[in-house]
Amino acid sequence: MLSHEFEIHSRMLIQVNDRVELLDYSNSTRVRPARVKKVVGRRICVHVKVEDFDGDVDDDDRQVFGEESEFWVDQSSFYLFHVGWACYNNYGLGSTKEYRKHAQKIAEALTTNSNDLLNDRTKRNDVTPAKLRSWNINKVPLGWQKGMRFELMDPLAQMFNELRVASVLEVLKGGYLRVGMDGPDVESECIPLHCTSPFMFPVGYAEKYGIKLGGPNDTEKFDWNDYLQQSGAIAAPESLFRPIPDEKYITFVSQIGAKLESSDMCENHLVCPATVAAHKGRLLQIHFDGWEDSYDQLFDVHSCDIFPLGWSEMHGYKLEPPKAEEEPPKKKKKKG
């Protein structure tokens, strides 16, 4: 009954030309101001425009405005933040001086909890905290502490079928955490995630549900007990993470073998025919029809990046055809 579950989360708050702050996928230590280019159901196409960003741009940067630039995400995506979020949390911001000045004023209004000042400073198309999260902007993520360890599905990875050993690097405002995968690049590859993020899991989740766990420095054999003892760190309590729904509920929502449509988390503009291959706790293993099992991806059971059959046709969105099986080369007939 994926269609029923999808309708519950289908309310759309973000509109064309709204402005957000967008995580830079090639440099996750900063966000950039971006505009909503298109809206299809809950999915939005966003792009960074030169009037808000005057930095250097790579030729293959799909987030920057251009006729062929298509960067699609759900309105609840971890990529999206309200205007002023970076200044409010002292996070990296790539923008023009004019935008930064505007964002700093919004951050000041949030810090003083001045709604009147906030409404005055926020432009009509600026996305506010209320549009992205129901979480109180000044609420502290209770229980989370710097240095806590947990398991993370890297949201910027090229394969979404494994978890990584990760740490809380900093507790931010508004329920956010700055997290990183343990290893030499933990700071340079940090990611800001909300404490309710579906990408975060308690210690032991991967082992319990048969998911590959990548340790620091890509170590193949990893033991949490030894690692925590050697590093002098503590595991984040299981109560801080999203609860795992009852198996009956997960089966009701999306039983194994069910057909659906799914976005490709590696190429987020693509929506493809897919099949539920397995349940792994609150994760669904999604198989893309026609592709090898190694391309399977793991989605939270409540993910808005998986859709009921017919979603693409209903919204006029292109549905990629299943990968066709390659036919073996025909044998040449022997000459008589």
C-alpha positions, 0 to 999 in steps of 0.5 A, spaced: 500 500 500 505 504 498 500 509 494 496 510 501 503 511 505 505 516 499 499 520 499 500 522 507 506 525 505 504 528 499 503 536 501 507 540 497 509 547 500 515 549 496 513 553 489 517 555 483 522 561 484 522 560 492 529 561 494 533 555 499 540 554 501 542 548 497 548 543 500 554 543 494 554 536 492 562 537 490 563 540 497 559 538 502 562 543 507 558 549 504 551 551 502 549 555 496 543 559 495 539 556 489 532 557 486 526 552 485 526 552 477 520 546 476 515 543 481 513 536 480 508 533 485 513 533 491 519 533 487 523 540 485 528 542 480 533 547 484 539 551 481 544 556 483 544 562 479 549 567 478 545 573 482 546 569 488 553 566 487 559 569 484 564 563 485 568 558 480 563 553 477 565 546 474 563 545 467 559 538 470 556 542 476 548 540 475 546 544 481 548 551 477 543 554 472 543 552 465 539 550 460 540 542 461 542 543 468 537 538 472 538 537 479 531 534 482 530 532 490 524 531 494 522 537 498 524 534 504 531 532 502 537 533 506 540 538 500 535 543 502 536 548 508 532 555 509 535 561 507 539 564 513 541 557 515 548 557 514 549 564 517 545 561 523 549 555 524 556 558 522 556 553 516 560 554 510 556 559 505 558 560 498 554 566 495 555 574 493 556 579 498 549 581 498 546 575 499 550 574 505 548 580 508 541 578 507 542 571 510 546 574 516 540 579 518 535 573 518 540 569 522 540 575 527 532 574 527 532 567 528 538 568 534 533 573 538 527 569 536 524 575 533 518 573 529 516 580 527 524 582 525 524 575 521 518 576 517 521 583 515 527 580 513 525 574 509 523 576 502 517 573 499 520 567 496 525 566 501 523 559 504 523 559 512 524 554 517 517 552 518 516 550 510 522 545 511 521 542 518 516 542 524 522 542 529 523 548 533 528 552 530 531 554 537 530 546 539 537 543 541 537 536 539 537 533 546 541 527 547 546 528 542 553 530 543 560 531 540 564 525 539 558 520 539 559 514 534 553 511 529 552 508 523 551 512 517 549 511 510 553 516 506 548 521 502 553 523 497 555 516 495 555 513 489 552 506 491 547 506 496 548 499 499 552 500 505 553 503 512 559 507 514 562 508 521 561 515 523 562 521 528 558 527 531 563 532 529 559 538 532 552 539 535 548 545 531 542 549 532 535 547 530 536 540 531 542 539 526 548 535 527 555 536 523 557 529 522 563 525 518 565 518 516 571 516 521 578 517 517 583 522 514 577 526 511 572 526 516 572 534 516 573 535 509 567 530 507 563 532 513 555 533 512 550 537 515 544 532 517 538 533 521 538 529 528 531 526 525 535 524 518 533 517 515 541 516 513 543 515 521 543 508 524 545 506 531 551 502 532 550 494 530 544 496 525 549 493 519 550 487 522 543 486 525 540 486 518 546 484 514 548 490 511 556 491 509 559 496 514 565 500 512 570 502 517 575 507 517 580 507 512 576 502 508 577 497 513 574 490 511 574 487 518 571 492 523 569 490 531 565 496 534 567 494 541 574 494 540 573 501 536 569 504 541 574 502 547 580 504 543 578 511 541 575 512 548 568 514 544 561 512 546 555 509 541 549 514 540 543 511 544 538 507 540 533 512 542 536 517 538 534 514 532 528 513 528 524 507 530 523 501 526 516 500 524 513 493 526 514 488 520 507 487 519 506 495 517 512 494 513 509 489 509 503 492 508 506 498 506 511 495 501 511 487 501 517 484 497 516 483 490 512 489 489 513 493 483 514 501 484 517 507 481 524 509 484 528 515 483 536 513 483 539 516 489 546 517 484 543 520 479 537 524 482 533 526 476 532 519 474 526 515 476 526 508 474 521 502 474 523 498 480 522 492 485 522 491 493 527 486 493 528 485 501 526 488 508 532 490 512 529 493 518 526 500 516 530 500 510 527 497 503 532 494 498 530 497 492 532 493 485 532 497 479 529 492 473 533 490 468 540 492 472 544 487 476 543 486 484 549 490 485 546 496 483 540 495 488 539 501 493 537 502 500 531 507 502 527 508 508 520 505 508 518 512 509 522 515 503 519 520 499 524 518 493 520 512 492 513 512 488 507 508 487 506 505 480 503 511 475 506 516 479 511 519 473 505 518 468 500 522 473 505 528 473 508 528 466 515 526 469 519 521 464 520 514 467 526 511 464 525 504 461 528 498 464 535 496 462 534 491 456 538 485 457 544 484 452 543 479 447 548 474 446 552 475 439 549 470 434 553 465 431 556 465 424 553 459 420 559 455 417 560 455 410 558 448 407 
